[in-house]
Amino acid sequence: MTVNNAPTAELRALSLAYGALPVLKNLDWTLFPGQVVGLLGRNAAGKTTLLESLLGLRDLQHGTVKLFGQPVEKLDDTQRARIGYVPQRSDLFEAFTADQLLGYFRSFYTRWNTAKVEGLLSRWEIPPNTPVAKLSGGQQQRLSIIRALAHEPDLLVLDEPVASLDPAGRRDFLRELVDQVLDRGTTVVLSTHILSDLERVAFDVAFMRDGRIGVQAPLDDLLDQTRLVSGATADVRQYVQQHQAEVLHQRPLETGRETALVRLANGPLAEAPGLDVAPVNLEALFLELA
């Protein structure tokens, strides 16, 4: 697989508010070919707003978005055809059959992998001649995913794509997602609350907090290099200084004590007398950073 080093997406100084409520605050973000980025944040953190802004589905109030080197608001048809999107709520034409729906979308793309479509319809047990309205919620979600994968996009944006799938359906989808990335170097952004799914496929994780991407890094590196250090405030801060560690987040405990999520780029942090130095998992990172 040959991966182009030019960014797939560049977001600069992006700000957006709903009335007096700021949602995105001077946000910068860059995505490269072959990256699989799990976007994490609490409810109402602005993840969907960010993804819609990335795709040009919202008017920008401040800042710029470029996809494949072009301003998103001026994206030509050729570049638009390189994007696949599964929204949180898929808007499918319910009177169409699955075959009719996919045939309609096929007319918009010069690149369409018919063999992939037929294989997924069969493997995911979606009857091609049944109206969409009569498909189950899980089948409709699978159909939306097939529609997004069929033209082999270079940028695939997925906003809670597996919420209505059972564990077997999620596993099949994630396997297909990994194949897409390995075969084509697709850039994938996946927003989900199912952390176990991210642990299977996300090479990078990005934590959204206070309207910005606060931390983005390879997941394996974060797990290896990051520790929760708890103890007397003075001891925690001395430990951080001694190890020249990066403080990703800190919060007070009872009087005179605190917990700090710290990262040492050169490897795991050592134990220390009087301090609790604990390894982290993805759930712990989410609780501290999102």
N, C-alpha and C positions, 0 to 999 in steps of 0.2 A: 504494500500500500504506500503510495506517495502522498505526503501531506504537505500542502502549501503553507508557508509560514505567514502569509498575509492574513490579517485578522478577518474573521467572518463578520463580526459585529463590533462596532466601536460606539459607546455611549459616553458623552462628555457633558458634565455639569447639568445633568437632567433634573429638572424640578417641575413638580406638578402638584396642584392643590385643588381640592373640592371646596369651593367657597373659601372659608377661613381655615379649613383643615388641610395642612400640608401632608402629602403622602410620599412624594419623592423629593429629596433634599440634596441638590447639588451632587447627584449620583454619577459616578464614573464606573464603567464596566467594559471589559474587553474579552471577547470570545474568539478562540482560534479553532481551525479545522482539527477534527479528531478529538476535541474535548467533549467529555460527558460531564456536565455540571448539574449537580443536584442543588436546586434553589430551595433554601429552607427559611422559614420565618413563621412567626405566630399568626394567628387569625387576624385579619385586617392590617397586616404589616405592609400591604401594597404589592404583593407578589404578582397578582393578576394584572394590576395597573402597570407594573414594570414590564411584564411580558407583552401586553398589548401595545405599550409605547415602543418596545423593541421592534415590533412588527409593523408599526405605522398605523395601528388601529385606533390610536388616540392622537388628537392634535397636541403637538408639543407646546408647552407654555414657555419653557426656558430650556436651553441646551440643544444638543444635536445627537442624532442617531444616524450612523452609516451602516449599511449592509453590503457586503461585497465591494466596499469602496465607494458606494453611491449613497447620497442622502436618501433616507428612507421615504421622504415625501415625494421624491422624484424617481423612485425606483422604476425601471422599465420592465416590460413584460417578461423579458428573458431572465432577469434577476428574480422577479417575483416567482417564476416557475421553479426556482431553486429552493423554495421554502415549503415546509410541511408544518401543519399546525393542528393540534388537538386541543380545543378549548375545554374549559371546565364543564360547560353545558353544550353539547354538540347540537347544532341546528341542522338536522337531516330532513330531507323532503319525505314526509311520512307516507305520502300516497305512492311514491316510487317503490318498486322492488329493489332489492340489493343490487341486482344486475343493472337495472335502469339507472340507479343512483351513480354507480361507478362508471357506467358508460357516459353519463352526463359530464362527470368530472374529467374523464379521459379526454374529452374533446378540447380541454384547455391546455393540455400538455403534449409536447413533442416526445417526451420520454415517459414511457409507461410500461411497467414490468407486468405483463399479463400473466406470466407463469407464477410470479409471486402472489398476485391477487388471487388466482384460482387455487393455489396451494393453501393460502391462508383461509379463504372461504371454506375450503374442505376441512382443514385441520381444526378450525375454530367453530365448525358446525353451524355455519350461517346459511340457511336455505336461500339460494339466489333468486328464486321466483316468489318469495313471500314479501308482501308490503312491509316497509320499515315500521309502520305503526303497529304491526302484529309481532314484531320481534321483541324479545325480552330486553330489559335495560342493559344487561351484560352484553347481549348480542349487538345492540345498537352501539355500545361503546367500542366493541371490537371492530364493527364496521367503520366507525369514525377513524380508528387507528389504521385500518387497511387503506382507507382513502388518503391518509396522510403519508403512508409509506410507499404507495403504489408508484409514484413518479420519481422515487429515489432522490429525495431532497438532499441538498448540501447543508441546510439548516433545518433542524427539526425541533419545534417548540411544543412542549407537552405540559398542559396545566391540569394537574390532578387527573391523569388519563386512566388510572386503574381503579378509581373509587368504587365502581360498581362491578368489578371483576372478582371472581372467587380466587383463592390461592393458586389453583391450577392455571387459570386464565392469566393471572399476573405473571406466573413463572414463564409461560409461553411467550407472552408479550416481551418480557425482559430479555429472553433469549434472542428474539427477533431483533430487538434494539441493539444488543451487543454485536450481532452479525452485521447489522447495517453500518455500525461504526467501524468495525474491523475491515469490512470489505471496501468501504467507500470513503472513509475519513470524514464522515458526517459530523457536524457540530450538533450536539444534543443538549438542550436545556430542559430539565425535568423538575417540575414543582410537584411535591407530594408530601403528605404527612405520614406516609408509611415508611418509617426509617429503615426497616429491614430490606425493603426493595432497593433503596439507595445504596445500602451496603453491598448489594450484589452487583450493581452496575456503575455507580458513580465513581469516576476517576478523581473528580474534584467536587468539593462542596462549597457553596457560597451562602453565607448567613446574612439575611437581611434584617436590619434593625434600625429604628429611627430614620427611616427613609433612605438608607444607604446600604451598600454592600460593605459590611464591616470587616469580614474576614472571608477570603477565598484561598483555598490551598488544596493540594492532593489529600484525599481522605486518609490514605495510609500514612502519609507524613505527619498529619495532625495527630493521629492515634499514637504514633511512635514517639513523637517529640513533645507532646503536651501532657501536663500533669495539673491536678488540682492540689494546691498547696494551702493548708489550713493551719492556723496557730496564732500566737501572739502577733499583733500587727508589726511590731518592731522586728521580730524574728523573720516574718514572711518577707518584709522589705529588704532585710539584710541578705536573705537567701537569694532573692531576685537579683540584687546588685552583685553578689558574689559570683553568680553563674551567668551574669550578663544576659538574663532571660528577657524575652518579650512578654509583657503582661497583656493578654488578650481581653481579660475582664476581671474585675475584682468587686467584692461586695463585703460589707461589714457583717460580722456575726454578733455575738454579745460584746459588751464593752471591752475594748482593748484587743479584740481578736478579729481576724478577717480570713476570707478565702480568696485566693487569686488563681485564675487559670493562666498558666505560664507556659511558654514555648521556648525551647532551646534548639536552634537550627542544627547544631552538631550532634544531636542525639538525645536519648532519654535523660531526664534530670535525676540526680542522685538523691538517695535518702538523706535525712538530716535529723539529728537529735532534737526532740521537742516539737517537731513538725510532722503533720500528716501529709505525706506526698503520695497521692493516689493516682493510678492510671485512669484514663477516661475511655468511654465508648461514645458512639454517635449520639445516643440519647443525652448523655451528660454534656456533650458539646452543644447540643441544641438548647438545653436548659440554660446554659451559661451565655451563649452567644446570640440567641434569637429572641 
